[in-house]
Amino acid sequence: MSTPRRVVLITGAARRIGAAIARRLHADGYDLALHYRGSAVDMRTLVDELEAARPGSTLMLQADLAAFDRLPELVAKTVGHYGRLDALVNNASAFYPTPAGNATPAQWDELFAVNARAPFFLAQAAAPHLRAVHGAIVNIADVYADTPRADLAVYTASKAALLAVSRGLAVSLAPEVRVNAVSPGAILWPDGGIDAEVQSGLLAQTPLGRVGEPDDIAGTVAWLLGDAAGYVTGQAIRVDGGRGIR
């Protein structure tokens, strides 16, 4: 039986920006299919929180997005559980330094598999369901896709590919499905920390002079999925405190 509420599939939803997106869309009335790879404890904590607010509103889906066969399976399980799919948020990301000169083919394959290939083929699998409801897709990119950092050569290439994927899907899936991207700036520092000099340099380049919040990304995603953005497709919105204008 189909739920009367809108349904969104969010990848990489267990923590950080993904969890903020999940909380915001849940508060906006969506039922959620929440993908995670290895963060089972964080995912269970998030699901318990959301289920306490609205029972029966979440579905946990574990998968390695680099495993191609798992991609259509995520969409099939979501539709099988809820009976519909209204939105897709490709948030999951692989990230680690990959400076030119030291990068390997294995790193290239892993970063592109998760950051560009998976969003494309998840969108392809979701497209028939999204077309039926005039749904939307949001891909989480990165400001480094436009202004690369020297030690992130392969990572930034994969995120630039995601921007191209977003534009290509926007054309291919129009007019029924809108596709956009969000490019975060300094929202959260990496789990392993960041060099203090790099951190201060990034803030110096940011006109608003501060780190952003995960809710800044979540709010932008919610807007792009909603009716207020009904004439917006093929765009990449930088949520970066103005860093892109420096």
Buried (B, 14 or more C-beta within 10 A) or exposed (E): EEBEBBBBBBBBBBBBBBBBBBBBBBEBEBBBBBBBBEBEEBBEBBBEBBEEEBEEBBBBBBBEBBEEEBBBBBBEBBBEBBEBBBBBBBBBBBBEBBEEEEBEEEBBEBBBBBBBBBBBBBBBBBBEBBEEBEBBBBBBBBBBBBBBBEBBBBBBBBBBBBBEBBBBBBEEBEEEBBBBBBBBBBBBEEEEEBEEEEBEEBBEBBEEEEBBBBBBBBBBBBBBBBEEBEEBBBBBBBBBBEBBEE
